[in-house]
Amino acid sequence: MSPRKIPAKLDPERVRQGATCKAFREKAGLKLGLAATAVPMSYAYLSNIEAGRKPLTPVLLAKLAALYGVPQAAIARPDLFEMPVSA
């Protein structure tokens, strides 16, 4: 039996950025697959970014911010902005 790989502890900043991306995607009314196709990246990669398992690179940050219609800083530094509130 092969040893199981133990997942590393997730970086809290990566998790926060991912959750912020997900909130803006949902506020924009986009399904994960549609957003991934528009960027373009794989569904799995965007899912991993939103879960904090993969890094949000500067290039992907720019593409996602443009897609969601928000400034890049709203994702990178949400403390400077109000988060979207559903009506």
C-alpha positions as CSV (number, residue, x, y, z in Angstrom):
1,M,0.0,0.0,0.0
2,S,1.4,3.4,-1.0
3,P,1.6,6.2,1.6
4,R,-1.1,8.8,1.4
5,K,0.0,12.3,0.6
6,I,-0.9,14.6,3.4
7,P,-2.1,18.0,2.2
8,A,-0.1,21.0,3.2
9,K,-1.8,23.7,5.3
10,L,-3.4,26.2,3.1
11,D,-2.1,29.8,3.0
12,P,-4.7,32.0,4.6
13,E,-4.0,34.9,2.1
14,R,-4.5,32.5,-0.8
15,V,-7.8,31.2,0.8
16,R,-8.9,34.8,1.3
17,Q,-8.2,35.8,-2.3
18,G,-9.9,32.7,-3.6
19,A,-13.0,33.4,-1.5
20,T,-13.0,37.0,-2.7
21,C,-12.8,35.8,-6.4
22,K,-15.7,33.4,-5.8
23,A,-17.8,36.2,-4.2
24,F,-17.2,38.5,-7.2
25,R,-17.9,35.7,-9.7
26,E,-21.2,34.9,-8.0
27,K,-22.1,38.6,-7.8
28,A,-21.5,38.8,-11.6
29,G,-23.9,35.9,-12.0
30,L,-21.3,33.6,-13.6
31,K,-21.1,29.9,-13.2
32,L,-17.6,28.6,-12.5
33,G,-17.3,26.8,-15.9
34,L,-18.4,29.9,-17.8
35,A,-15.9,32.1,-15.9
36,A,-13.1,29.6,-16.5
37,T,-13.8,29.4,-20.2
38,A,-13.9,33.2,-20.5
39,V,-10.5,33.7,-18.9
40,P,-9.4,31.0,-20.3
41,M,-8.3,28.4,-17.8
42,S,-9.5,25.0,-16.8
43,Y,-12.6,24.6,-14.6
44,A,-10.4,22.7,-12.1
45,Y,-7.8,25.4,-11.9
46,L,-10.3,28.1,-11.2
47,S,-12.0,25.9,-8.6
48,N,-8.6,25.4,-6.9
49,I,-7.9,29.1,-6.9
50,E,-11.3,29.8,-5.3
51,A,-10.6,27.1,-2.7
52,G,-7.1,28.5,-1.9
53,R,-5.2,25.5,-3.2
54,K,-3.7,27.3,-6.2
55,P,-2.1,30.8,-6.4
56,L,-3.8,33.7,-8.0
57,T,-1.1,35.0,-10.3
58,P,-0.9,38.7,-11.3
59,V,-2.0,37.8,-14.9
60,L,-5.0,35.7,-13.7
61,L,-5.9,38.5,-11.2
62,A,-6.0,41.0,-14.1
63,K,-8.1,38.7,-16.3
64,L,-10.6,37.8,-13.5
65,A,-11.0,41.4,-12.3
66,A,-11.7,42.5,-15.9
67,L,-14.2,39.7,-16.3
68,Y,-16.0,40.5,-13.0
69,G,-15.9,44.3,-13.7
70,V,-14.0,45.1,-10.6
71,P,-10.6,46.8,-9.9
72,Q,-7.7,44.3,-9.3
73,A,-7.3,45.8,-5.8
74,A,-10.8,44.8,-4.9
75,I,-9.6,41.1,-5.1
76,A,-6.1,41.6,-3.9
77,R,-7.0,44.1,-1.1
78,P,-10.7,43.8,-0.3
79,D,-10.1,45.7,2.9
80,L,-10.0,48.8,0.7
81,F,-13.5,48.1,-0.8
82,E,-16.9,47.0,0.2
83,M,-17.7,43.4,-0.7
84,P,-20.7,42.9,-2.9
85,V,-24.0,42.4,-1.2
86,S,-26.8,40.4,-2.8
87,A,-30.1,42.3,-3.1
